[in-house]
Amino acid sequence: MTRVLVLVAPGEPPLPGLEPLPDRVELTTVSAETELREQLPNTDILVVTDFRTGLLERCWPAKHRIKWVHATSAGVDALLFPALANSNVLLTNARGVFDLGIAEYVLGAVLLFAKDTLGNLRHQRAHQWQHRETELIRGKQALIIGAGSIGGEVARLLGALGLEVTGVARSAREAPNFQQVVANDDLDMYLPRADYVVITAPLTAATEGLINRRRLALLQPHAVLINVGRGAVVVTEDLVEALQQQTIAGAALDVVEPEPLPEQHALWEMPNVMLSAHMSGDFVGWRRALGEQFKANLARWLAGEDLFNQVDKGKA
């Protein structure tokens, strides 16, 4: 019998898309810490949909038989606590499920600023008929920090509308949909050339605080920052300062640090900011898609085949 444990957030329904499972698979869903502690030692495969900071690390048993942990997210930073990161437990993620939704969100954000939609809404609320000119996006420069599957899909959509797209990754390489992919070490060289800076990178030791006061100062005054990666990749206080001083033109933020954003935070009232609640990839039916993706990988596991979407824990 293969025992699969699914950790969901309190009040969250079970992950859809899993039934029917083979008779030799036993599925249990938990949300409470006491249940998690009780079930983990006898679990073969753990599926995590709840990424509460510290919960899984706090409950991780000294002795267990867990062989595989699956994250229902693209980022796995919340799961890389030492006991798991340094173990032989396989780690997979949900790469691919959210790519198109996030890419469409980024495209919408680019158009939002190019066409001054925020300005339209302000004038509408004030009952002002104010004619203006707006930007064409063809030929603009987009710099995507994170050239993985999400970054590649963003590049595909932006490129289809005529933007020139450069990716930033650990090392320079050729990749579909990018004019070029440059190394992280060259980031400072390319920031001043960008009209739109899009963050799709995961949170790692190398990306935490990557966009700070010094790098924001390298951007052109008309540049827009779009963050759909992780909030902590950007130093929030430095971003607020750059927006207030008009060092950059605006920001679209699906992720922030901290989350949720405090009620009195300055970002809420900024006229050149669009905020969303970490939802850029969450299309109608996304939870079922996550369940079906895991189920497909489980079939490979039961057949003794290699899993797809394996994460290199040493590089994540």
C-alpha positions in Angstrom: 0.0 0.0 0.0 1.3 3.5 -1.0 0.1 6.1 1.5 -0.3 9.6 0.1 -0.8 12.5 2.5 -2.2 15.9 1.3 -1.6 18.9 3.5 -4.2 21.6 2.8 -4.8 24.9 4.6 -7.4 25.1 7.4 -10.9 25.5 5.8 -9.6 24.5 2.3 -11.4 21.7 0.6 -9.6 18.5 -0.5 -7.5 18.8 -3.6 -9.7 18.0 -6.6 -8.7 15.9 -9.6 -7.2 13.0 -7.7 -10.0 10.4 -7.9 -10.2 7.7 -8.8 -6.9 6.4 -7.5 -5.6 2.8 -7.8 -6.7 0.5 -5.0 -3.1 0.2 -3.8 -3.1 3.9 -3.0 -4.4 5.2 0.3 -5.2 8.9 0.3 -5.5 11.1 3.5 -6.0 14.8 3.6 -5.1 16.8 6.7 -5.0 20.5 7.7 -4.4 20.6 11.5 -1.0 20.3 13.0 -1.9 17.4 15.3 -3.2 15.4 12.3 0.0 16.2 10.3 2.2 15.1 13.2 0.2 11.8 13.5 0.2 11.0 9.7 3.7 12.0 8.6 5.7 9.0 10.0 3.6 6.6 8.0 3.5 8.6 4.8 5.2 7.5 1.5 4.3 10.6 -0.6 3.4 14.1 0.7 1.5 16.6 -1.3 1.7 20.2 0.0 -0.9 22.8 -0.9 -0.5 24.8 2.4 2.8 26.6 2.7 2.4 28.1 6.2 5.9 29.1 7.3 7.5 26.6 9.6 4.6 24.2 9.9 6.0 21.3 7.9 9.5 21.9 9.3 8.1 21.9 12.8 6.3 18.7 12.2 8.9 16.8 10.2 9.5 13.5 12.0 13.0 12.3 12.8 12.0 8.9 11.6 9.8 8.5 8.5 9.5 6.6 5.2 8.7 9.7 3.0 10.2 9.2 -0.4 8.6 12.0 -2.4 7.3 15.5 -1.6 5.2 17.3 -4.2 4.7 21.1 -4.0 1.5 22.4 -5.7 3.4 25.6 -6.6 6.2 26.5 -9.0 8.3 27.9 -6.1 9.6 25.5 -3.5 11.4 27.9 -1.1 8.9 27.3 1.7 9.9 23.6 1.6 13.6 23.9 1.6 14.2 23.6 5.3 17.3 21.7 6.2 15.8 18.3 7.1 14.1 18.1 3.7 16.7 20.0 1.6 19.6 17.8 2.9 17.7 14.5 2.5 17.3 11.9 -0.3 13.6 12.7 -0.5 12.6 13.6 -4.1 11.0 17.0 -4.5 8.7 17.9 -7.4 6.8 21.1 -8.2 3.8 22.3 -10.3 5.9 23.7 -13.1 3.7 24.3 -16.2 0.3 24.7 -14.5 0.5 28.4 -13.9 2.7 29.5 -16.8 0.0 30.8 -19.2 -2.1 32.5 -16.4 0.9 34.3 -15.1 2.1 35.3 -18.6 -1.4 36.7 -19.4 -1.3 38.7 -16.2 2.1 40.2 -17.1 0.8 41.0 -20.6 -2.1 42.8 -19.0 0.1 44.7 -16.7 2.3 45.9 -19.6 -0.8 47.1 -21.5 -2.2 48.6 -18.3 0.8 51.0 -18.0 1.4 51.5 -21.8 -2.2 52.6 -22.2 -2.4 54.5 -18.9 -5.4 52.5 -17.7 -4.8 53.6 -14.1 -5.0 57.2 -15.4 -8.3 56.4 -17.2 -9.8 55.1 -14.0 -8.7 58.1 -12.0 -10.2 60.5 -14.6 -13.4 58.5 -14.8 -13.9 58.6 -11.0 -13.3 62.4 -11.1 -15.7 62.8 -14.1 -12.9 64.3 -16.1 -12.8 64.0 -19.9 -9.1 64.2 -20.3 -7.5 63.4 -23.7 -3.9 62.0 -23.6 -1.5 60.1 -25.8 -0.3 56.6 -24.8 2.6 54.3 -25.7 2.9 51.6 -28.3 4.5 48.5 -26.9 6.0 47.3 -30.2 9.8 47.6 -30.0 9.9 48.2 -26.2 12.5 46.3 -24.2 11.4 43.7 -21.7 13.9 42.2 -19.2 12.6 39.0 -17.6 14.5 38.0 -14.4 14.0 34.3 -14.4 14.2 32.4 -17.7 12.4 29.2 -16.6 9.1 27.9 -17.9 7.1 30.8 -16.5 9.6 33.4 -17.9 9.6 31.6 -21.2 5.8 31.8 -21.5 5.9 35.5 -20.6 8.5 36.0 -23.3 6.4 34.2 -25.8 3.3 36.5 -25.3 5.3 39.7 -25.1 7.3 38.7 -28.1 4.1 38.0 -30.1 3.2 41.7 -29.6 6.6 43.0 -30.8 8.5 43.5 -27.6 12.2 42.6 -27.6 12.7 40.2 -24.7 15.9 39.5 -22.8 16.0 36.9 -20.1 18.3 36.7 -17.1 19.4 33.3 -15.7 22.3 31.7 -13.8 24.3 31.6 -17.0 24.0 32.9 -20.6 22.3 30.5 -23.0 20.0 30.3 -26.0 16.3 29.7 -25.2 13.1 29.8 -27.2 11.1 33.0 -27.2 14.0 35.2 -25.9 16.2 37.3 -28.1 18.9 36.4 -25.6 19.4 35.0 -22.1 22.2 36.7 -20.2 23.9 35.7 -17.0 22.9 37.0 -13.6 26.3 38.7 -13.3 25.3 41.0 -16.3 22.0 42.1 -14.7 23.2 45.6 -13.9 24.2 46.1 -17.6 20.8 45.4 -18.9 18.6 47.1 -16.3 19.1 50.6 -17.8 18.0 49.3 -21.2 14.6 48.0 -20.0 11.2 49.5 -20.4 9.6 46.7 -18.4 11.4 44.6 -15.8 9.5 41.4 -15.1 10.4 39.2 -12.1 9.5 35.5 -12.5 12.4 34.1 -10.5 11.9 31.9 -7.4 13.1 33.0 -4.0 16.6 31.7 -3.3 19.7 33.0 -1.4 20.8 34.5 -4.7 17.5 36.3 -5.5 16.5 37.6 -2.1 16.7 41.4 -2.1 18.0 41.3 -5.7 16.1 44.4 -6.7 17.2 47.0 -4.2 17.8 50.8 -4.0 21.0 50.6 -6.1 19.4 48.5 -8.9 16.2 50.5 -8.9 18.4 53.6 -9.5 19.7 52.0 -12.6 16.3 51.9 -14.3 15.0 54.6 -16.6 12.4 57.0 -15.1 9.7 55.6 -17.5 10.5 51.9 -16.6 7.8 49.7 -14.9 8.5 46.8 -12.5 6.3 43.8 -12.6 6.7 41.2 -9.9 5.0 37.8 -10.3 7.9 35.8 -8.7 8.3 36.3 -4.9 7.9 39.4 -2.9 11.2 39.2 -1.1 13.1 39.4 -4.4 12.4 43.1 -4.1 13.3 45.3 -1.1 9.9 46.8 -0.5 11.1 49.9 1.3 13.4 50.7 -1.6 10.6 50.2 -4.1 8.3 52.5 -2.2 11.1 55.1 -2.2 11.7 54.7 -5.9 8.0 55.1 -6.7 7.6 58.1 -4.4 10.7 59.8 -6.0 9.6 58.8 -9.5 12.9 57.0 -10.0 10.6 54.5 -11.9 7.2 55.1 -13.5 5.2 52.3 -11.8 4.8 48.8 -10.5 2.5 45.9 -10.9 2.8 43.6 -7.8 1.2 40.3 -7.5 3.6 39.4 -4.7 5.0 41.6 -2.0 7.0 41.4 1.2 5.3 41.0 3.6 2.1 39.1 2.5 -0.6 40.0 3.1 0.4 43.7 2.8 -0.5 45.6 6.0 -3.6 47.7 5.8 -1.8 51.0 6.3 1.1 50.3 3.9 2.1 53.1 1.5 1.8 50.9 -1.6 -2.0 50.7 -1.2 -2.6 54.4 -2.1 0.1 54.9 -4.7 -1.5 56.0 -8.0 1.2 54.3 -10.1 0.9 50.9 -8.5 -1.4 47.9 -9.2 -1.6 45.3 -6.5 -3.1 41.8 -6.6 -3.3 39.1 -3.9 -0.7 36.5 -5.1 -3.2 35.3 -7.7 -1.7 35.9 -11.1 -1.6 32.3 -12.0 -4.9 31.2 -10.4 -7.2 30.7 -13.3 -10.7 29.1 -13.0 -10.0 25.4 -12.5 -6.4 25.7 -11.3 -6.8 23.5 -8.2 -8.2 20.6 -10.3 -5.3 21.1 -12.8 -2.9 20.8 -9.9 -4.5 17.6 -8.7 -4.5 16.1 -12.2 -0.9 17.0 -12.7 0.1 15.2 -9.4 -2.1 12.2 -10.4 -0.2 11.9 -13.7 3.1 11.9 -11.9 1.8 9.4 -9.3 1.1 7.0 -12.2 4.7 7.3 -13.2 5.8 6.6 -9.6 3.6 3.5 -9.4 5.0 2.3 -12.7 8.6 2.8 -11.6 9.2 5.6 -14.1 11.1 8.8 -13.6 9.0 11.7 -12.2 8.6 14.9 -14.2 9.2 18.3 -12.7 11.9 17.1 -10.3 13.6 20.0 -8.4 17.3 20.1 -7.8 17.2 21.0 -4.1 20.8 22.1 -4.3 20.1 24.8 -6.8 16.5 25.8 -5.9 
